[in-house]
Amino acid sequence: MRKLIAIIPTLNEQKGLPFVIRELKAGGADGVVVVDGHSTDSTVRVAKQLGASVIFQKGRGKGMAFRTFVRKYPIRSDDFYVMIDGDASYSGHEISKFRSALERSDVVFGNRGILVHDVRSLIHVLGGLAISLFGSLLFLRYNPDICSGYVGFRGNALKKLALRSRTFTLEANIFAESAKKGLSMSLVSVSYRRREGVSKLTLFDGPKIVLALLRERFL
């Protein structure tokens, strides 16, 4: 029986993390692994209280968190792995969609619904759409939500990815590597909610993601 393991990169996510872990377990996750990036709040304590395993990452940044997981966790080729943000913007209940999709695809991206509640969120939506169009054309692989933080992998596919990102360019790195390695990719529709806590994404991250896609394509 294949296991479904959820990975949650965290940095000060004590507000949203309880919702995420409880929803993941209700949604059918066989295990939950929190990769903590030096949180100064109660994130680690909350994770342990709710039964999640905790890995402490080397360095800082979301990309480094995921790379730490890949290095330290015993990844099994036949199991499924799903990364989800710890801010409760995604529903852990929907992890079951990834289990089904990973039966037929190597990598599965959660395609978010559009959520606009202020000017900042509008800019993020428009920027995300532009980045996704650019990346899709660059690699000739359609993905309307390259920046989605809800991504699933077969274990054998995850082992093939050359992960270089240290920060919020992680999702671009995953998409580009999946395209270059010829992995099968698919989409599942996922809901998107207002996050709990303070966003760590800035307007300067958009250009960095574009540059990361260009580097992946031509270097």
C-alpha positions, -999 to 999 in steps of 0.1 A, spaced: 0 0 0 15 33 -11 18 59 16 9 96 12 33 119 30 26 156 35 55 181 37 50 215 53 78 240 51 73 265 80 86 297 94 65 312 122 33 295 112 17 288 146 -16 303 136 -23 284 104 -4 251 112 -31 235 134 -57 239 107 -33 224 80 -22 194 101 -57 185 112 -71 188 76 -43 167 62 -50 139 86 -87 141 79 -79 141 42 -60 108 43 -24 118 48 -4 88 62 22 110 77 29 147 82 64 162 82 71 198 92 104 212 80 110 242 102 132 271 91 142 285 125 108 296 138 108 319 168 71 313 177 54 281 188 54 264 154 76 234 164 57 228 197 23 229 178 36 205 152 48 180 177 16 183 198 -5 174 167 16 144 159 37 157 130 74 148 126 97 177 127 129 182 106 150 213 112 163 228 80 198 239 72 199 275 61 169 297 54 142 299 27 114 277 14 136 261 -12 161 251 14 133 236 35 123 213 7 158 204 -2 164 196 35 134 172 34 147 155 3 182 150 18 170 139 53 138 119 48 140 83 35 120 88 3 105 56 -11 101 53 -49 66 39 -46 52 64 -21 35 98 -28 47 131 -14 27 163 -13 41 198 -3 17 223 12 21 257 28 16 260 65 -4 292 65 -38 275 59 -43 291 25 -47 256 10 -71 230 23 -55 199 36 -87 180 30 -79 182 -7 -48 161 -4 -69 131 -15 -71 147 -50 -33 144 -52 -34 107 -43 -57 100 -72 -38 121 -97 -4 107 -87 -16 72 -97 -13 84 -133 12 113 -132 47 119 -119 41 154 -106 8 171 -98 3 208 -94 -26 223 -74 -44 249 -96 -57 276 -73 -89 295 -76 -85 332 -79 -87 350 -46 -87 389 -45 -94 407 -13 -71 437 -15 -46 455 -39 -17 433 -28 -36 401 -35 -46 414 -69 -10 421 -78 -1 386 -67 -28 371 -89 -18 391 -119 18 384 -114 12 347 -109 -8 345 -142 20 363 -161 47 341 -147 27 310 -155 21 321 -191 58 330 -195 70 297 -180 45 276 -201 58 292 -233 94 289 -222 92 252 -216 63 244 -240 45 227 -211 12 242 -200 8 251 -164 -16 279 -154 -3 281 -118 34 275 -117 37 294 -84 13 271 -66 26 259 -32 5 227 -33 25 202 -53 26 164 -53 53 139 -65 58 102 -69 88 92 -49 107 80 -80 101 113 -97 111 134 -67 144 116 -66 151 128 -102 147 165 -96 178 186 -94 167 211 -67 187 243 -66 163 269 -52 169 283 -17 138 306 -16 104 313 -32 118 302 -66 113 266 -55 81 261 -74 97 274 -106 126 251 -100 102 221 -96 83 230 -128 114 235 -149 131 204 -137 99 183 -143 97 197 -179 134 191 -186 133 156 -172 103 147 -194 81 138 -163 44 136 -168 26 165 -151 -10 171 -144 -33 196 -126 -59 193 -99 -82 222 -89 -77 233 -53 -94 260 -32 -75 290 -20 -82 310 12 -68 340 30 -37 330 48 -32 329 86 -3 351 98 19 375 78 29 368 42 66 364 35 62 368 -2 72 403 -15 68 421 -48 105 416 -54 101 378 -56 82 380 -89 112 391 -110 134 366 -91 110 338 -102 112 350 -138 150 350 -137 150 316 -122 129 302 -151 153 318 -176 183 303 -158 166 269 -158 159 271 -195 192 284 -208 220 277 -183 
